[in-house]
Amino acid sequence: MLTAEAGKGRLLVIRADADSRMGTGHVMRCLALAGAWQERGGRVVLAGHIGSDGLRQRLSGQGIEPMDLVSGPPAAEEMQWLDALRHQPTGRAGESWIVLDGYQFDHPYQQRLRRSGLKLLVIDDDAHLPAYDADLLLNQNPGSEKLDYQIPPETVLLRGGKYVLLRREFLEARRREIADFSEQAARLLITLGGADPDNATLKVMEALQRLDLPAVQAKIIVGPANPHLPLLREWMRGGSLPAELLVDVHDMAPLMQWAEAAVTAGGSTCWELACLGVPALVITLADNQRGVARIMAESGAGLDCGWHHALQPDQLAVAIAALCRNRQQRQAMHAAGRALVDGEGADRVAERMLCFPFAFRPAAADDCRQIFAWANDPVIRSASFHRGAIGRQEHEAWFARTLADPDTLFWIIMLHGDRPAGQVRFAINNGEAIISISLAAEYRHAGLGSRAISTACCRLFAMGGIDVVHARIRKDNAQSIKSFSRAGFVLHSEEMVQGVPALHMSLRDTR
């Protein structure tokens, strides 16, 4: 995983809105990706309409630069922000990104953005458009692998719970967790989203008033865009509810860790609760939440309470009481939630963006046959210091030794997500590494060689502990010399390797 400043100087532009109509979910999950980008040295701009002063302050506190928009699509001025963006420093050319998160961004809108010269990541939850146009298309919802997206052949799909965008606070809280299950849960968290336009929160408060459970405490979270806040405050003052009303909470993780159970809307908060193992009763407030509620129930991480308008306070009170009294069920939901979402999705997405169009995975035993075929490719053999064909037994013995060597990083290069495109190895010694890399025949002569070398070395440097990478190349291998030069390698010396004239080139970490 990239953990250092792999994205130094690179720009991430988030196009998302947050107001009393659509809530804050789109912006809040983008904050997770923004944090992962910033941790890698990148810069973040948010272009959008933000209807809450509290959320504005949060963006400012995270170092996110605002680009205020007063109207959204299909207004004619909507694309003016893109023109303004052209005057922004974007870091290394072609390596910065725009992120779209919202249901209002249609296929023509996406096409126009892709022509801007920056890479485009589209975040989508339900494949509602007839077609999409993006470099990366992300659906973070578990179970989204079943959806059919109409996309260009070069678009990379990132789907499922491993890519859930959670802010760093949740991953850190997960690592600190100490599970403790009482016979009866008494600490309840109520969170119905940043806006809750239909005021489902009031219905939950009515259900809490009907609960027949001793010593119950509830914390009710109300988002900054909630238009019903005065009514909720008045209702709290007039009742005897054992609850606390919390407005515009900035640090949700401690509250979720405090809770023994939760009542939540079927939005991205479900994935936060799942990551921390909090058993959840899920209420659907909008069409786009039905899938989340279903996955929570199917995975065992939550219970699906259905649509808010069909749910009566008495019914909800019974469901809350039953969950609070069932210790075994809460234990099972805790384990299921943590298995569903591990909290590292923002890091994975940031890495895919920074390494685009490549991904790197560790070589495994199943790769032995494929690497054998690559190694005996005539072009690869002619570029090697030992040009003879490699026997299968010889290769298998070498492959097993290399996989087992703790001082060797051995990666398979994946192109556009799922296409094995080659291999790269780093032999590491005293803070330095020697690179060996090769691409499959179908990916040569497409300008990918230098990009693969540069990206692999960037990934290696970002892992920490390596200051310089060395390469030794046959002096008569003009194509490889050109690829390494384009990747930033400089001539170190001329040497003889296995009796063959060679160039020793090197690349230093200058981040």
C-alpha positions, 0 to 999 in steps of 0.5 A: 500500500502506498503510504508516503508522498506518492502523489506529491504535487498532484491535484484532486478535484472533487465535484460534489454537492451537499444541501438539505435536499440531497444530504451530505453523504456524497461529500463526506465519503469524498472526504475519505478519498481526499484524506488518502490523497493528501496523505500522499502529498496531493492537493484537493479542491472541492467544486460544489454547492455546500449549504452548511457552514459547519461542513464548510468549516470541516472542509477548510479544517482538512485543508480542502480548497473551496471552489464555490458553485451556486447552481447545479446541472443543468444550468448553463454556468455549471461547467464554468468551474472547469474553465476556472480549473484550467488556470489551477496548477495541476501537478504532473501533466496527465496525472491529476484527477477529477472525481464526480459524486452525484446523481446529476452528472449524466453521460454527456457531462462525463464525456466533457470532463474526460476531454479536459485533460485530467483523469476522471473517477466517477462514483456511482451507486446503482448503474442508473445511467444508460452509459458511463464514460470514465477512466475509473468507475467506483461502486463501493457497495458490497454486492455491486459486482452484480450490476451491469455497467455500460462503459468504454473498454478502457474503463476500470471498474472498482466494485465491492466492499474492499473499496468503501471510502471511509475516513481514517478515523474509522480505520484507527478506531477499528484497530483499537476496538475491544468488543464487549457484549452485555446481556442487554444493550443499553447504548443506542446511536441514532443517525438518519443522515445529514439532511433527513428531509422527511424527518424520520428522526422524529419517528425514531424518537417516538419509538424510543419513548415507547421502549420498555428497556431499563437504563437505555441511553441514546445519542441522536445525531442530526446533520447540519443540513437537517431542516427539522432541527428546531422541531426536534429540539422543541420535541426534546425539551417537551419530553422525557426521552433518555437521549442527547441530541447532537448536532453537526458531529465531526468525529463519529467514530468514538460515538459508534464505538460507544454504541452497542446498537444503532438505528441508521438510514441506508446510506454510507453510514451503514458501512461505517457502522459495519467497519466498527462492528456496530449492529444496525437497524436500517431504515430506508429513506430514499430509493438509492438506499434499498440496496444498502439495506438489503446487503446489510441484511443479507450479510448479517451485519444489520436488519432491514426495517423497510421504508420509513413511511411504512414503519410505525413507532411501535414496530420500531420500538419492538425491533430495537428492544428485540435486538438489544435483548439478543446478545448472540445476535449482536455478536454475530452482526458485529463479526459480519459487519467487520468482515464486510468492510475493513476500512482500507478502501480509500487507500486502495482507491487512491493507489489505483488512481496514483498508479493508473492505468496499472495495478500491482499485486504480489506474484503467487504460485499460480503465476508460475506458468504465465511467467515461464511463458513470458520469460521464454518470449524471444524478445525477452530472451534477446534482451536478457544477459543469458539468451538461451531458452529456460527449461521448465524445471529450472524456472520452477526452482527459480520461481519458488526461491524468488517467491520465498526470498524476503529481500525480493518484491515480486509483483504482477503488473495488471493493466486496466484492473484485470489484465496481467501485462507483465512482471516486475521484481526488486531485489533489495539490499541496504536501502537500495534495489535492483529492478527487473521488469518485462511486459507481455508482447501485446503491451510493448511499443505502446508507450507503456514501458516507461510508465510501468517502470516509473509507476513501479518505482514510485510505488516502491519509494512510497512504501519507504526504506528505499532511496535508489533503484538500479537497472542493468541493461544490455548496451545493445538494447536500445528500446529498454535504454530509452524506456528507462531514460524516459522513466527518469533513470540516468547513466551511472556507469558502463559495466560488463555483466556475464561478459556482456557490455551493459549500462548501469542506470539508476533512479533516486527518490527525489520526492 
